[in-house]
Amino acid sequence: MSEREGLYKLTILQAGELLDRHEVASVDLANACLNRIEKKNKEINAFITVDKEAALESAAAADKRIKSGKRLGVLDGVPLGIKDVLSQKGVRTTAGSRILENYISPFDATVVSVLKKAGAVILGKTNMDEFAMGSSTESSYFGPTKNPWDLERVPGGSSGGSAAAVAADMCLGALGSDTGGSIRQPAAYCGIVGLKPTYGAVSRYGLLAMASSLDQVGPMTKDVADAEIIFSIISGKDSMDSTSSNYEYKKLDGDNLVENLKGKKIGIPKEFFGLGLKDNVRKAVENAINDFKKAGAEIIDISLPHTSYALATYYIIMPAEVSSNLARFDGIRYGLSEEGRNLIDGYLETRAKGFGNEVKRRIMLGTYVLSAGYYDAYYKKAQKVRTLVKADYDRAWEKVDVLLTPVTPSLPFKIGEKTSDPLTMYLEDVMTVPINIAGVPALVMPCGMSNGLPVGLQLIGKSFEENKIFQIAKGYEMLRGKIGGE
Ligand code: GLN
């Protein structure tokens, strides 16, 4: 392997330093990743669409800027992947669904246009569970993505394509979306870093909505510093998304210092260590807790008493919003269009053919919990429980800086293992959905290996305190040394 080809292994920060010093060109970085995709994508299936020409064109433009001393910033010239749930102008945007198989978006999602403005080189769109519904990327119309650590296993989902692409060095970083764990669970399964930002920290404009009160876009990267770089660029107010907050990211001092762990109050919510947690995952997370302790952090036992209700709450609120958001796919405005004998028949034909089983299941569940006679018993009640779950977290911040938990109950499972039983698939989300229900930010990072597979841990913080999470995560990363992506 020539030195140029190995460029795909770089982190965003490392690549940026080489670009700044004119030691490497953006076109070289893009080519290294594109070659890697060509070599690996057949078996891993991380990308649905690769836009080679556009990528090389924007890399050449970045090189021109850099040559004349006008590099736009840390992302200028850096090759990234984008989950195919984000609209990109002139590019096929499928959400992993047959109904959008040939849909070309006429506009850029705000996060995409922000990345473009920052000079990022977009390589293509990554695979995902259909409309982000799933925990394994098996419900994609474009076939499952494989876990780069073990091709017989799932990469997690729904942002499995982005996670696998980053873990297999097909891009330097990627965007994912997280409604109930879709950034964090695949990040854990692929041994990378992923952040689900505070609700409202990042614009959702142009994100194909799954459940609008829970959805957030976030970074998936090889290390914590890279996640912070992408987050600092994509976060902030957007006039196109009324739920986006006036918020400017402020990085805390003391990069990568183990010293930063000293005196930090790390809460360990006992409820997260039940929930079907397997011994191998428990062991890795407990080792991490010990490491934090040794580095001078204060470990505090804490209770989030409504945790066990979060999953049930999620599987009422989320489908309710799904059923409403997906009503727009009617065969007239977007994508697949089947002719029927009349208008209604046309809708039915299109949706019957265009949506997969999991999507249909959730639309039916959602319309049921919203229907007259059931609304009070299900939807309204779930909203009340949501308030209780959120209050658990509000109370926690009086005692701790961050909470530390496992991400998933077990290690990455085999492809096909859970597809016939949706309920076991839903249980994958038991440690990630409470965070979306509460609206708070959470970062997932590698904390060890078990049977040759990565294990992650989750650091949960107070709303809009991503900077504190990053500071602690960088300290821990420094402490244990990084797990490579190979
Ligand atoms: N796995 C969860 C679900 O299927 C989360 C999905 C997501 O975060 N988009 O709902």
Residues whose N, C-alpha, C, O or C-beta is under 5 A from the ligand:
A	BS01	LIG	A132 M133 G134 S135 G157 S158 S177 D178 T179 G180 G181 S182 D429
